[in-house]
Amino acid sequence: MAKKALTVGSTMVTSRLTEARLPADLSPRGEDAFTAAVYFSSDMSSVYQLDQWLWPFEQLAERLGRDSVAVFVRDAKVALHIRSRTQLPVRFSRLSRGLDTFMEAPSLRLVFYVNQAKGNFPGLRFPRPAHVHLSHGESEKISMISNQLKAYDYVFTAGHAARKRITDNLIGMVEDRMLDVGRPQLDRPRHIPREWERFDAQAPAGPTVFFAPTWEGDSPAMAYGTLPGTGETLVTGLLESGYRVIFRPHPRTGVLDRRFASALERVKGIVTEHPRGFLDSTPEVSWQFDVADVALAEMSSVAFDWLSTHKPLVMIAPDDPGAEVLAGGLFDRCPTVTSETASDIVAITTAAVADDNADANAFEYLGDTAAGNQIRRFIEASAQVIDVRSTELDSRDR
C-alpha cells in the first residue's frame, strides 16, 4: 500500500512539473472559435485510444475548414504527445475554468468522446454542443452496451451489428440517435514499415498470421484475454507448422495481472527466437492487414477491424467463466479456438481459410468497406450533427 501511494505521489509530481512547463498556447483562449472538438480525459496509458482517431479528425477538419477541429485534453503529457502527432490545435486544462472557457465557446457545435472514461462526465455537463460517443473501436465486449451511452446526444456506430446490439440491450435507446460510420481510420493510407520489410526479406517463406491478443481486462465481465492459457501453444503450433507469426500484444497486457505479464514474456521469447516470428512494436495497427493472410484475435477491436480485409479470421474464446459473451456474435460467426482446442490451431486456421463468411461479416459489422466509404460516412455524419445542432441553437437563441 505504501509503495502504491509513493508511486501515485511521484506520478502526480511529475505531471505537475510537466504541466508547469507547457507552452502557453496550449491553454484554452476566449478567442478560440472551433466548430468541433475531441474531449479526452485519460492519461498516457490510454492515449492509444485517441491516437487512432487523429486521422479521421484531420479529414473532418479539411472538410470544415482551417482550425475548425481541436483536441482538448486533461493530462499534460497527453497534450505534448498529441501535439507531436497532429497539426490539429491542442488545448489542455486540468482545471474547471479552462474547461469552461473551451466548452462555452459560442462556435462549438460538436464534441467527440473516444472512450467510456469516468472523466468524460465533466465535459458532458455543457448543454450547447452535441456530444457524440465514438468508442476507440468496434467490438462485442460488454462495455459496448453500457447504459452510459444514453448520456450522449449521438452514438456513431460501426454498422448494423452495433446498432442491433445496442437497441437489443439498452432499454429506451432510440435508433435515430445512432449513425453508422464504419471504422473511418481504416481508410487511412497504409505504409509497410522497414522493420517488416527487413524481416520479410530474411525470414523463411510461408503464410502469415497476425496474432493480436487482448489484455486481461479490468473486471471479470471484461476478462477476454487468454494469453496465459493459450499463447505459447498457439504461437508454437503455428511457427512449427510453417506459418509466419506477427505477434502484437495489447499495450496494457500484464498491467493488472502478473500471470499475463509472465505469459507475455514467454510468448515474446518464443517469437523472437524463431526465424518465422515477428515481434511487432511498430506504432500502429494498420499495415498488418495488408501483409497477413489470416488474423488470430480475441474479443477486441482488432478482430472487427480485420473484417474490412475480407480475409480469414480465427477467434479465441475467453477461458474466464466470468467473461460476458453476447450470443450470435463473432464467436458464432467465425472459426473459434478455445484453451482446450489450442493445440488444434493449424487445423482450425485451415478451416478458417475455407470459410466463406468473410464478406457477409464485413458488411454486417462495418457496412460498405470499399475504399473511402467509411471516412466519407464519418464526415457526412459529423456534418449532419453540426447542422442539426446549429439549427437547434439558432431556434433557441432567437
C-alpha positions as CSV (number, residue, x, y, z in Angstrom):
1,M,0.0,0.0,0.0
2,A,2.8,2.4,0.9
3,K,4.6,1.6,-2.3
4,K,1.5,2.3,-4.4
5,A,0.9,5.6,-2.6
6,L,4.6,6.6,-3.3
7,T,4.1,5.7,-7.0
8,V,0.9,7.7,-7.2
9,G,2.6,10.7,-5.5
10,S,5.6,10.5,-7.7
11,T,3.4,10.4,-10.8
12,M,1.4,13.4,-9.6
13,V,4.6,15.4,-9.0
14,T,5.9,14.6,-12.5
15,S,2.6,15.5,-14.0
16,R,2.5,18.9,-12.3
17,L,6.1,19.6,-13.4
18,T,5.2,18.8,-17.0
19,E,2.1,21.0,-16.7
20,A,4.2,23.9,-15.4
21,R,6.5,23.7,-18.5
22,L,3.7,23.5,-21.1
23,P,3.7,26.2,-23.8
24,A,1.2,29.0,-23.1
25,D,-0.6,28.4,-26.4
26,L,-1.9,25.0,-25.2
27,S,-4.2,26.9,-22.8
28,P,-7.9,27.5,-23.9
29,R,-8.5,31.0,-25.0
30,G,-11.6,33.1,-25.2
31,E,-10.9,33.8,-28.9
32,D,-10.9,30.1,-29.8
33,A,-13.6,29.5,-32.4
34,F,-13.7,25.8,-33.0
35,T,-16.7,24.1,-34.6
36,A,-15.9,20.6,-33.4
37,A,-13.7,19.2,-30.7
38,V,-12.4,15.9,-29.2
39,Y,-12.6,15.6,-25.4
40,F,-10.0,13.3,-23.8
41,S,-9.7,13.0,-20.1
42,S,-7.5,9.9,-19.8
43,D,-3.7,9.7,-19.3
44,M,-0.9,8.3,-21.4
45,S,-1.8,4.7,-20.6
46,S,-4.9,5.1,-22.7
47,V,-3.7,7.6,-25.3
48,Y,-3.7,4.9,-28.0
49,Q,-7.5,5.2,-28.0
50,L,-7.2,8.8,-29.1
51,D,-4.2,8.3,-31.5
52,Q,-6.2,6.1,-33.8
53,W,-8.8,8.8,-34.3
54,L,-6.5,11.6,-35.2
55,W,-6.5,10.9,-38.9
56,P,-10.3,10.9,-39.2
57,F,-10.4,14.2,-37.2
58,E,-7.9,15.7,-39.6
59,Q,-10.0,14.7,-42.6
60,L,-13.0,16.3,-40.9
61,A,-11.0,19.5,-40.4
62,E,-10.2,19.6,-44.1
63,R,-14.0,19.5,-44.8
64,L,-15.0,22.1,-42.2
65,G,-12.1,24.5,-42.7
66,R,-8.8,25.5,-41.1
67,D,-8.8,25.5,-37.2
68,S,-12.3,24.0,-37.2
69,V,-11.5,20.9,-35.1
70,A,-9.5,20.9,-31.9
71,V,-8.3,18.3,-29.3
72,F,-9.0,19.1,-25.6
73,V,-7.1,17.0,-23.1
74,R,-6.9,17.0,-19.2
75,D,-3.4,15.5,-18.9
76,A,-0.2,17.5,-19.6
77,K,1.8,14.6,-21.0
78,V,-1.1,13.7,-23.3
79,A,-1.1,17.3,-24.6
80,L,2.5,17.1,-25.6
81,H,2.1,13.7,-27.1
82,I,-0.9,14.7,-29.2
83,R,0.8,18.0,-30.3
84,S,3.7,15.9,-31.7
85,R,1.3,13.7,-33.7
86,T,-1.1,16.1,-35.4
87,Q,-1.4,19.6,-36.8
88,L,-4.8,20.0,-35.2
89,P,-5.0,22.6,-32.5
90,V,-4.5,21.1,-29.0
91,R,-5.8,22.6,-25.8
92,F,-5.1,21.5,-22.2
93,S,-6.6,22.3,-18.9
94,R,-6.8,20.2,-15.7
95,L,-8.9,22.9,-14.1
96,S,-12.6,23.6,-14.4
97,R,-12.1,27.2,-15.5
98,G,-10.1,26.1,-18.5
99,L,-12.8,23.5,-19.4
100,D,-15.4,26.2,-19.1
101,T,-13.6,28.5,-21.4
102,F,-13.2,25.8,-24.0
103,M,-16.7,24.3,-23.9
104,E,-18.6,27.6,-23.6
105,A,-17.2,28.9,-26.9
106,P,-20.2,30.2,-28.9
107,S,-18.9,28.5,-32.1
108,L,-18.7,24.9,-30.6
109,R,-21.3,22.6,-32.1
110,L,-19.9,19.1,-31.6
111,V,-17.7,17.3,-29.1
112,F,-16.4,13.7,-29.6
113,Y,-15.5,11.2,-27.0
114,V,-13.4,8.1,-27.9
115,N,-13.9,6.0,-24.7
116,Q,-16.2,5.4,-21.7
117,A,-13.9,7.0,-19.1
118,K,-15.4,8.4,-16.0
119,G,-13.6,11.7,-16.8
120,N,-15.9,12.2,-19.7
121,F,-18.7,13.5,-17.5
122,P,-17.3,16.9,-16.7
123,G,-17.4,17.5,-20.5
124,L,-21.0,16.3,-20.8
125,R,-22.4,18.9,-18.4
126,F,-22.3,21.6,-21.2
127,P,-25.6,21.6,-23.0
128,R,-24.9,23.7,-26.1
129,P,-22.6,21.4,-28.2
130,A,-23.9,18.0,-29.3
131,H,-21.9,15.2,-27.5
132,V,-21.0,12.2,-29.7
133,H,-19.7,8.9,-28.5
134,L,-17.3,7.2,-30.9
135,S,-15.6,4.5,-28.8
136,H,-12.0,3.6,-29.7
137,G,-13.0,0.5,-31.6
138,E,-15.9,-1.8,-32.6
139,S,-16.3,-5.0,-30.5
140,E,-18.8,-7.1,-28.7
141,K,-17.2,-6.5,-25.3
142,I,-19.8,-5.9,-22.6
143,S,-18.6,-2.3,-22.3
144,M,-20.0,-1.6,-25.8
145,I,-23.6,-1.9,-24.4
146,S,-23.1,0.3,-21.3
147,N,-26.1,2.4,-20.3
148,Q,-23.6,5.3,-20.2
149,L,-24.2,5.6,-24.0
150,K,-27.5,7.3,-23.1
151,A,-25.6,10.3,-21.8
152,Y,-24.5,11.3,-25.3
153,D,-26.7,13.0,-27.8
154,Y,-25.5,10.7,-30.6
155,V,-23.5,7.4,-30.8
156,F,-21.6,6.8,-34.0
157,T,-21.9,3.1,-34.6
158,A,-19.8,1.0,-36.9
159,G,-22.7,-0.8,-38.6
160,H,-25.9,-2.8,-38.4
161,A,-24.5,-5.2,-35.8
162,A,-23.6,-2.4,-33.4
163,R,-27.0,-0.7,-33.7
164,K,-28.8,-4.0,-33.1
165,R,-26.6,-4.9,-30.2
166,I,-27.3,-1.5,-28.5
167,T,-31.1,-1.5,-29.2
168,D,-31.5,-5.1,-28.1
169,N,-29.8,-4.4,-24.7
170,L,-30.3,-0.8,-23.8
171,I,-33.9,-0.1,-22.8
172,G,-35.2,3.2,-24.2
173,M,-32.2,3.8,-26.5
174,V,-33.7,5.0,-29.7
175,E,-32.2,4.1,-33.1
176,D,-32.3,7.6,-34.5
177,R,-29.6,8.7,-32.1
178,M,-27.2,6.2,-33.8
179,L,-25.4,6.9,-37.1
180,D,-23.4,4.3,-38.9
181,V,-19.9,5.4,-39.9
182,G,-18.0,2.2,-40.2
183,R,-14.4,2.4,-39.0
184,P,-13.1,5.6,-40.8
185,Q,-9.5,5.2,-39.7
186,L,-9.3,2.0,-41.9
187,D,-9.4,4.3,-45.0
188,R,-6.1,5.9,-44.0
189,P,-3.3,5.2,-46.5
190,R,-1.1,2.5,-45.0
191,H,2.7,2.1,-45.3
192,I,4.7,-1.0,-44.7
193,P,7.4,-0.3,-42.0
194,R,11.0,-1.0,-42.7
195,E,11.1,-3.4,-39.8
196,W,8.7,-5.7,-41.6
197,E,10.4,-5.3,-44.9
198,R,13.7,-6.4,-43.4
199,F,12.1,-9.4,-41.7
200,D,10.2,-10.3,-44.9
201,A,13.4,-10.4,-46.9
202,Q,15.2,-12.7,-44.5
203,A,12.5,-14.9,-42.9
204,P,11.6,-18.3,-44.4
205,A,8.6,-18.1,-46.7
206,G,5.1,-19.1,-45.5
207,P,1.6,-17.8,-44.9
208,T,1.4,-15.1,-42.3
209,V,-0.8,-15.0,-39.2
210,F,-1.5,-11.7,-37.4
211,F,-1.8,-12.7,-33.8
212,A,-3.2,-9.8,-31.7
213,P,-4.3,-10.9,-28.3
214,T,-6.1,-8.5,-25.9
215,W,-5.3,-7.8,-22.3
216,E,-6.7,-9.2,-19.1
217,G,-9.4,-6.6,-18.7
218,D,-10.3,-4.6,-15.6
219,S,-13.3,-6.7,-14.4
220,P,-14.5,-10.3,-14.6
221,A,-17.0,-9.4,-17.2
222,M,-14.2,-8.0,-19.4
223,A,-11.8,-10.8,-18.9
224,Y,-11.5,-11.7,-22.6
225,G,-7.7,-12.3,-22.6
226,T,-6.4,-15.9,-22.7
227,L,-2.6,-15.4,-23.2
228,P,-1.5,-17.4,-20.1
229,G,-3.6,-20.4,-21.2
230,T,-3.3,-20.3,-25.0
231,G,-0.4,-18.0,-26.1
232,E,2.5,-20.4,-26.0
233,T,0.5,-23.3,-27.6
234,L,-0.9,-21.1,-30.4
235,V,2.4,-19.5,-31.3
236,T,4.4,-22.7,-31.2
237,G,1.9,-24.6,-33.2
238,L,1.8,-22.1,-36.0
239,L,5.5,-21.4,-36.2
240,E,6.4,-25.1,-36.2
241,S,3.9,-25.7,-39.0
242,G,5.5,-23.2,-41.3
243,Y,3.4,-20.1,-40.6
244,R,5.0,-16.8,-40.0
245,V,3.5,-15.0,-37.0
246,I,3.2,-11.3,-36.4
247,F,2.8,-11.1,-32.6
248,R,1.3,-7.8,-31.4
249,P,0.0,-7.9,-27.8
250,H,-2.3,-5.3,-26.4
251,P,-0.3,-2.4,-24.9
252,R,-2.0,-2.9,-21.4
253,T,-1.2,-6.6,-21.2
254,G,0.0,-7.5,-17.7
255,V,-0.7,-4.2,-16.0
256,L,-3.2,-5.8,-13.6
257,D,-2.4,-9.5,-13.7
258,R,1.1,-10.9,-13.2
259,R,0.1,-14.1,-15.0
260,F,-0.4,-12.1,-18.2
261,A,2.9,-10.3,-17.7
262,S,4.7,-13.6,-17.3
263,A,2.9,-15.2,-20.3
264,L,3.7,-12.1,-22.4
265,E,7.4,-12.5,-21.8
266,R,7.3,-16.2,-22.6
267,V,5.5,-15.7,-25.8
268,K,7.8,-12.8,-26.8
269,G,10.7,-15.2,-26.2
270,I,9.3,-17.9,-28.5
271,V,8.5,-15.3,-31.2
272,T,11.9,-13.5,-31.2
273,E,13.9,-16.8,-31.1
274,H,12.1,-18.3,-34.2
275,P,13.1,-17.2,-37.7
276,R,9.4,-17.0,-38.7
277,G,8.4,-14.9,-35.7
278,F,8.0,-11.1,-35.8
279,L,7.5,-9.2,-32.5
280,D,5.5,-6.2,-33.6
281,S,6.5,-3.0,-31.8
282,T,5.6,-0.6,-34.7
283,P,3.4,2.4,-33.9
284,E,0.1,1.4,-35.4
285,V,-2.2,-1.4,-36.2
286,S,-2.9,-1.0,-39.9
287,W,-0.1,-2.3,-42.2
288,Q,-0.5,-5.8,-40.7
289,F,-3.9,-6.0,-42.5
290,D,-2.1,-5.8,-45.9
291,V,0.7,-8.4,-45.3
292,A,-1.0,-11.0,-43.2
293,D,-3.1,-13.8,-44.7
294,V,-5.1,-14.7,-41.5
295,A,-5.8,-13.0,-38.2
296,L,-5.9,-14.7,-34.8
297,A,-7.7,-12.4,-32.3
298,E,-9.6,-12.3,-29.0
299,M,-12.6,-10.1,-28.3
300,S,-11.1,-6.8,-29.3
301,S,-11.4,-4.1,-31.9
302,V,-8.6,-5.7,-33.9
303,A,-10.9,-8.6,-34.8
304,F,-13.6,-6.3,-36.0
305,D,-11.3,-4.0,-38.0
306,W,-9.8,-7.1,-39.6
307,L,-13.2,-7.8,-41.1
308,S,-12.6,-5.0,-43.5
309,T,-9.9,-7.1,-45.2
310,H,-12.4,-9.8,-46.2
311,K,-9.7,-12.3,-45.2
312,P,-10.0,-15.3,-42.8
313,L,-10.4,-14.7,-39.1
314,V,-9.9,-17.1,-36.2
315,M,-11.4,-16.0,-32.9
316,I,-10.0,-17.1,-29.5
317,A,-12.8,-17.6,-27.0
318,P,-12.2,-16.4,-23.4
319,D,-11.4,-19.0,-20.8
320,D,-12.6,-17.0,-17.8
321,P,-16.1,-18.1,-17.0
322,G,-16.9,-14.5,-15.9
323,A,-16.3,-13.0,-19.3
324,E,-19.6,-11.9,-20.8
325,V,-20.1,-13.1,-24.4
326,L,-23.1,-12.0,-26.5
327,A,-24.9,-14.7,-28.4
328,G,-24.8,-14.6,-32.2
329,G,-21.6,-12.6,-32.3
330,L,-18.2,-13.2,-34.0
331,F,-17.5,-16.3,-31.8
332,D,-20.6,-17.9,-33.5
333,R,-19.8,-16.5,-37.0
334,C,-16.1,-17.4,-37.3
335,P,-13.9,-20.5,-36.6
336,T,-13.1,-20.3,-32.9
337,V,-10.3,-21.8,-30.8
338,T,-10.5,-22.4,-27.1
339,S,-8.0,-23.2,-24.4
340,E,-9.0,-26.8,-24.8
341,T,-8.5,-26.8,-28.6
342,A,-5.4,-24.5,-28.8
343,S,-3.3,-27.5,-29.9
344,D,-5.5,-27.8,-33.0
345,I,-4.8,-24.3,-34.1
346,V,-3.3,-25.4,-37.5
347,A,-6.5,-27.4,-38.4
348,I,-8.7,-24.5,-37.2
349,T,-6.7,-22.0,-39.3
350,T,-7.1,-24.2,-42.3
351,A,-10.8,-24.3,-41.7
352,A,-10.9,-20.5,-41.5
353,V,-9.3,-20.2,-44.9
354,A,-12.1,-22.4,-46.3
355,D,-14.8,-20.4,-44.6
356,D,-16.8,-18.2,-46.9
357,N,-18.5,-15.8,-44.5
358,A,-15.9,-13.0,-44.6
359,D,-17.8,-10.8,-47.0
360,A,-21.1,-11.1,-45.1
361,N,-19.4,-10.5,-41.7
362,A,-17.7,-7.4,-43.0
363,F,-20.9,-5.9,-44.3
364,E,-22.8,-6.8,-41.1
365,Y,-20.3,-5.1,-38.8
366,L,-18.8,-2.3,-40.9
367,G,-21.2,-1.7,-43.8
368,D,-19.6,-0.8,-47.2
369,T,-15.9,-1.1,-46.8
370,A,-14.9,0.0,-50.3
371,A,-12.0,2.4,-50.3
372,G,-13.0,5.8,-48.9
373,N,-16.6,4.9,-47.9
374,Q,-16.0,4.8,-44.2
375,I,-14.3,8.1,-43.9
376,R,-16.9,9.6,-46.1
377,R,-19.7,8.4,-43.8
378,F,-17.9,9.7,-40.8
379,I,-17.5,13.2,-42.3
380,E,-21.1,13.2,-43.5
381,A,-22.5,12.1,-40.1
382,S,-20.4,14.8,-38.3
383,A,-21.6,17.5,-40.7
384,Q,-25.2,16.3,-40.2
385,V,-24.8,16.6,-36.4
386,I,-23.3,20.0,-36.7
387,D,-26.1,21.2,-39.0
388,V,-28.8,19.9,-36.7
389,R,-27.3,21.4,-33.6
390,S,-26.7,24.7,-35.3
391,T,-30.4,24.8,-36.3
392,E,-31.5,23.9,-32.8
393,L,-29.3,26.6,-31.2
394,D,-30.5,29.2,-33.7
395,S,-34.1,28.4,-32.8
396,R,-33.4,28.7,-29.1
397,D,-31.3,31.9,-29.4
398,R,-33.9,33.9,-31.3
